[in-house]
Amino acid sequence: MENYLSQTFGLNGRTALITGAARGIGLSIGNSLGKAGAHVVISDLNESACSEAVALLKKQGISASSVCFDVADHAAVQNAKDQLKSQGFRVDILVNNAGNQNRKLLVDMNPSEWQQIFNVHVNGAFNCAQTFLPDMVARGFGRIVMMSSVSGQATMPLIAAYSTAKAATASLARSIAVEYSSHNITANAIAPGFVKTDFTVGLQQREGFEDYLRNNVPSGRWALPEDIAPVVLFLVSPGGGFVNGQVLAIDGGLLARMG
């Protein structure tokens, strides 16, 4: 049984780069992939936060390191690739998790604020994929996971930019899958529902939102980062090798419910 699980879900010998991974969902993904045997590269904007995340992973016996860069800066992403190469690491698994938010009505959002959301979610995902894909192609292996959202399929007030960007990342995953499948590269997107992290503090504090969750999410609760990470592990593992170009909702049944 143990041998089957290792062969099906093990990541020994793989290097996984996770952006926006100093905390929350990204760090949980790092924990999951690391326990499956991957060397985990934590990326975020803050070096001290990255170092703390790496230390937490190492305490659990996970092989981990960090490289800090802004995903919205193409040159910085290229530099990060060079840094990793100099350390002997080539990225086999890319998880584009970095994100930002700005809750405003569409007409109250200025062009710069709109663009800032796209710079991180969409341009950031492009920058990372465009940078690391060539090496994946050369080696004949790659796994890419985009962080989309249920809001890319069904939205709510105040998140027009975020929802539009999340729909775009899902489309990017499909495009990569179609263009690069012949090189043994898969690209998928996950679409979490409402996850209890620092990113959703505004929703957690909104009056009546807990009642909304109980009434509209069939599972009746917030998701936790630990609910999201194992799905990413499946998608990047040998067992998920024939899942390609998909958007997988992890939402407790939210999108399945009618009325």
N, C-alpha and C positions, 0 to 999 in steps of 0.2 A: 504493500500500500504506500509506504513512504517513498519507494522508488518511483511509483507511478506519479505521485504528487510532484516530486522533484522534476521528473521529465516533462510533465504537463504544464506546471506553473513556475518552475525554477528559472532564475535569471543569472545563474553563475556565469561569470565572464563578461557580462554586459555592463555598460556604463549608461546611467540614466541622468539626464539633465532635466531639472524641474525648475521652472521660473516661478517667481513669486512664492518661494517655498520656505521662507523663514518662520512661518507660523500657519495655523489654520489648515485648510484643505491641502495646500502644497506640502506642508511638513508631514501631514498624515500619509500622503502619497509616498513621500520619501521613506517613511518608516516601513510601509508595506513592501515597496520594491526592494528596499535594503534587506529586509528579513527574508525575501525570496532569493537573495544572493547577489543582487546588483551592487556595483559601486555607485553611490548616490552623490550627484553634484548639486548642491543647494545654490540657487541663485536668487538674489533679491537686491534691493537698492542699498540697504544699510549693511556695512561690513560687520559691525558688532552683532547685529541680529543674525546674520549668516553664520558667524562663528559660534554663537550660542546654539543655533539649530544643529550645526555639525556636532558640537559637543554632546547634545542630547542623543543624537543618533549613535555616536560612538559608544556612549554608555551602555547601549543595548547591543553592542557587538557588531554594529553595522559599519561597513567601510564607507566613509563619507569624506567629502571635501567641499569647498565652496569657490565660486567665482562670481563676483558682484558686478552687475552691469544693468543699464537701463535698456529694456527690450525695445523701446521706441527709438533708440539710437543705433542705426545700422552699423556704423563704424565700431561702436562699443561691443556689439555682438560679435563682429568679426575678430576683434581683439580678444574676446573671451575664448573663442575657438582656438586662437593661436596659443593662449595661455594653457588651455587644456592639453593641446598637442605637446607643448613643451614639458608638461608633467606626465606625458605618456598616456593620456586618455583621449579616446575618440568616441563621440557620442553615438550610441546605438539606439537609445530611446530618448525621445524628446517629448516632454509634457509642457505644453504652453498654458501655464496656469496664471500668469501675472494678469492683474486686472485693477481697474479703478472704478469709481462710481461718483455720480453727481446728480442727486435727485432734484429735478426741476421740471416745471411745465415746459413743453417744447418752445412756446413763444417767449419764455423768460430766459432761455439759454442762448448765450451769444455764440457766434461761430467758433471762437477760440475754445470755449468750453466743450462744444460739440466735438471739435477736432481732437481735443485732449483725450476723450474717451476712445476715439478711433485710433489715435497714436499708440495707445497701450494694447488694446484688445486685438485690433485688426493688423495694424502695421507691425506691432510687436510680434504677433504670430507669424506674419510674413517674413520679417527680418530673421527670426530664428530658423524657420523652415528653410528659407532660401540659403542660409549660411551653412546649415548642417546636412542638408540633403545630398550635396555632391559626394561627400565621404560615404554616406549610406549607400548611394548608388555604386560607388567604386568597390565597396565591400560586399555588395549584394545582400544587404540586410538593413532594415530600419523599422522602427515603430514610432509613430507620431500620434499624440493624443491632444486634441484641442479642448479647451474648457469653454463650452457653450453654456446654455442655460435654458430652463423651461421658458424663460422670458423671450427667447429667440423664436418661440412658437406660439406663445400666448402671453400677452403683456398686461400691465396695470399702469395707472397714472404715475407720472413723474420720472419714468425711466425710458423715455423714447430713444435716447442716444444709446444707452446700455443695451436695450433690446435689439436695436438695429445692428449694433456691433456684434452681439452674440449670434445673431442669425448669420452674419457674414463669416464668423469663424467656423460655423458648421459647414457652410458652403465651401470654404477653403479646404477643410478636411476632405470633402468629397472630391474636389478638384485634384488634390494631391494623390488620392487613392486611384483615380482614373489615369493620371499621368505616370505614376511610378510603381504600380503594382507589378509590372514585369521585372522589376529589380528586387523582388521580395521585400517590398516596403508596404506597410499598411498605414492608413491614416483614418482615424475615427474621432468623433467628438462625443463628449459626455454632456448631458444637460441636467445638472442638479436642480432640484427644487429649492425650497427654503432651508438653508443650512445655518445652524447656530454657530457663528464665528464672529470675530471682531468686525468683519465686513458687513454684517447685517444688524449691527447694534441699533441703527435707526429703526428698523422694523421691529426689533425686539422690544423697543420702548414705545412703539406706537399703540395708543389706546385701542383696544378691541382686536388687536392682531392675533393674540393667542386664541380667541374665540373663532376668528377666521380660519386658523389652521385646523382646529378641532372639527369645524363644520365642513371644510372643503378638501382637506387632505384625507383620503380614506384611511391612511395609517394613523392619522390623528395626532401627529407630533412633528417637531422640527427634525430635519436630518442632522446628523453629526458628521464631522469630517471622516470618522471611522466607517460611516456608511458609504462614503464615496470612494475611498482609496482602494478597496478590494476590486472594484469594477475596473479601475485603471490597470491594476495588476493583471487581471484577466486579459484585457485588450492587448497588453504588451508581451504576454507570455506565449510560449509555444501553443498552448491550448486555444488562444484567441487568434491564431495566425490566419484563419480564413474569414475573420470578421473584418470587413473593409468598407470604408465610405459610409459608415453608419453614424447616426446620432442617437445615442442611448440615454433615455430619460431615467434619472434616479430621483424620483419625486414623491415616493410614497403613494402613487396612484393619482396625483393631482390632475394630470392631463387626461387621464382616462375617464374622469367623472363628468357626467352630463348634468348640469343644473345643480 
